[in-house]
Amino acid sequence: MHTNLAAQINSFLAAMILLTAFGMLVQRRMYGLIHLFAWQGLFLSISTAIVGFVAGAHHLYISSILTLSLKVILLPYILHVLIQRLKIHKEVETIVNVPMTMLIGIALVIFSYHLTAPVRELSTLMTRSTLAVALATVLLGLLMMITRKHAVTQIIGFLAMENGLFFAATSATYGMPLVVELGVALDILIAAFIFGIFFFQIHTTFDSLDIEQMARLKEED
Amino acid sequence: MPLLILLSVPLFAAIVLAFIGDRKYAPEINILGSAATFAAGIALALEVYVKGPMLAGGNFFFVDAFNVYLAVLTSFVSMTTAIFSRRYMRKERQDGHVGPIRMRFYHAMFQLFIFAMLLCLLTNNVGVLWIAMELATLSTVLLVSLYRTPSAIEAAWKYFILCGVGIALALFGTVLLYFAAEKVLGAGGEALLWTNLSQVSGKLEPTVLSLAFVFLMVGYGTKVGLVPVHNWLPDAHSEGPTPISAVLSGLLLNVALYALVRCKVLVDGSTGTHHAGDIMMGFGLLSIIVAAFSLLRQKDIKRMFAYSSIEHMGIATFAFGLGGPIATFGALLHMLVHSLTKSAIFFTVGHASQMHWTQEMDRIKGLIRGNPLVGWGMMFGVMAIVGMPPFGVFTSEFLILTATMKDAPLLTPFLLLGFAVAFAALFRRVQPMVTGPAPSYQRPIKAAHIPVMLHMALVLVIGIYMPDFLNRWFHTAVELLK
């Protein structure tokens, strides 16, 4: 009963993670995006903690705390500060063809369920059904990076992919070994530094964070 | 013990160089650090050569014939690149392309990059391999944008985003791999060790592993620069400072391919089929063809040689995918000689573009008149890279071609087409650059000759007479990769 309830809560959280991923796909406002990203991190963090508690995998607590401090507090805060410094917090991005993007997103979710079917059959963990959601989150992050042309948005898409990866690790195996989780978190932290520097470099060079302007390096015929 | 030194020297040097900053002797410290790393690499190789494969640091590190040869190669090329970088970057500073803060950053990140690559090669843990690979990307991203020109920033951004995405997919593959391994080996770090995984490869769930390989292939394939996920490579290699282009082309691609090959051996061992090898052959062949034809259209010299790197990585990937003793031997040799030749070419390219103030090939002329060693260095480098005898690339390409004719005869024409087009494309471009009278805007520079000559001499020696120890070494590695 206990496990059953936990599995249900976990499925609910998985649904919320997926929902925020879809939300990010079409959110035009910078602050809205960052908030959605923070919410996604929060759902992920709670889900990780619950799985850790029920499965008795205590290293997941560390992973949960890492997610909470990095993805819910630190990174959204850094992004907040950055977009205020760069004075782009009021920018509204134009997104072309929202219905089409959503349809592709739905197709990606179905594809994820199909792809992870063999893993689901083999797994005995209570979280096995959420692996498809995790892969879908990764792919939706990827889709977001492809469809959006703003540097900040692309970075948020990238970080959402990382969320999906952490979720996948929890769903499939109750988390990766601790050394790996810590290393990945460290890499994300370094990446955060780098994209922070990048935003300034791009902004000073191109006067905007619109990636569309970067079109110098093309194959000339 | 040499292993510890090998890994700690570049890390330590990175910290020291971050503090030294732009002092006059910073390049010498950089060389010294790399030379110490190389010495440790040689010591480690000797140890492995005498004692055989070994585990170290509580199973955290694993050294065998395959990765130790790449570690020696990595430390060697990083040493010669540091020597080249001393004169090259001094000129760049004089020309006002970089300031003191960026020079500090450049030296520290160079050493950190070497550390990340060595960690990739020597770690026994698949997860740590991923972390180190990401670290290698991150440490070079801001080096690519070092000159802060619009195109450099664009290239670095592309590099950051595309490799970030690629490597994220590789992490998903690693998660799946861990999922399969956990069932057999139990939870915990032990389940991600190469040594443990290869022992139980027959028991791992084949369907999960095949799925994992698709993600690993796309993920690490992005870093190898395989078509169709290669878009970042020509940009990153052409816009960064030339020493960075040399180590990216010569070393990082090898390291990524190393990861891919380890995964392939594991997955094919588990499924008992040749699917992973087939996928690699497909990617490899596509890379050869696309890169060869792209070579024809290039105007920027560094961009052209970046495409040449894609082509050669395609050849090595194809050969590893083909499998079998001859192809694998050829691929191992190809990784070695390509790395040596390509970095030598980049050294001469760097000086050539400094002499002419441009990377545009139409404006680079009369190199032999201007600086014979740079001119001839580029000429011989290109002769070697297109696979002319008696250089080492000829030997490796010949082996790979022979194996293809035997095991996959239908693919031979495609391979030959790729070789021929690349040959024509490179020669058509290089010949006008090295010969002819020197243009008026050409200026004399102080070139670093030792790295180029050292590399070319090694490629020549390997092509004419393969030393016995190298031969035995590769044979051991071939056994490992069966």
HADDOCK unambig.tbl for C-alpha pairs under 7 A between the chains (distance, minus, plus):
assign (segid A and resid 118 and name CA) (segid B and resid 207 and name CA) 6.92 0.50 0.50
assign (segid A and resid 118 and name CA) (segid B and resid 208 and name CA) 6.89 0.50 0.50
assign (segid A and resid 119 and name CA) (segid B and resid 208 and name CA) 6.34 0.50 0.50
assign (segid A and resid 158 and name CA) (segid B and resid 165 and name CA) 6.97 0.50 0.50
assign (segid A and resid 162 and name CA) (segid B and resid 168 and name CA) 6.98 0.50 0.50
assign (segid A and resid 165 and name CA) (segid B and resid 172 and name CA) 6.15 0.50 0.50
assign (segid A and resid 169 and name CA) (segid B and resid 175 and name CA) 5.76 0.50 0.50
assign (segid A and resid 172 and name CA) (segid B and resid 179 and name CA) 6.16 0.50 0.50
assign (segid A and resid 173 and name CA) (segid B and resid 179 and name CA) 5.59 0.50 0.50
assign (segid A and resid 177 and name CA) (segid B and resid 188 and name CA) 5.26 0.50 0.50
assign (segid A and resid 177 and name CA) (segid B and resid 189 and name CA) 5.09 0.50 0.50
assign (segid A and resid 180 and name CA) (segid B and resid 127 and name CA) 5.37 0.50 0.50
assign (segid A and resid 180 and name CA) (segid B and resid 128 and name CA) 6.06 0.50 0.50
assign (segid A and resid 183 and name CA) (segid B and resid 131 and name CA) 5.95 0.50 0.50
assign (segid A and resid 184 and name CA) (segid B and resid 131 and name CA) 6.03 0.50 0.50
assign (segid A and resid 187 and name CA) (segid B and resid 131 and name CA) 6.92 0.50 0.50
assign (segid A and resid 187 and name CA) (segid B and resid 134 and name CA) 6.86 0.50 0.50
assign (segid A and resid 187 and name CA) (segid B and resid 135 and name CA) 6.56 0.50 0.50
assign (segid A and resid 191 and name CA) (segid B and resid 138 and name CA) 6.70 0.50 0.50
assign (segid A and resid 202 and name CA) (segid B and resid 153 and name CA) 6.81 0.50 0.50
assign (segid A and resid 205 and name CA) (segid B and resid 150 and name CA) 6.15 0.50 0.50
assign (segid A and resid 214 and name CA) (segid B and resid 154 and name CA) 5.91 0.50 0.50
assign (segid A and resid 216 and name CA) (segid B and resid 151 and name CA) 6.07 0.50 0.50
assign (segid A and resid 217 and name CA) (segid B and resid 151 and name CA) 6.55 0.50 0.50
assign (segid A and resid 217 and name CA) (segid B and resid 235 and name CA) 6.77 0.50 0.50
assign (segid A and resid 221 and name CA) (segid B and resid 297 and name CA) 6.69 0.50 0.50
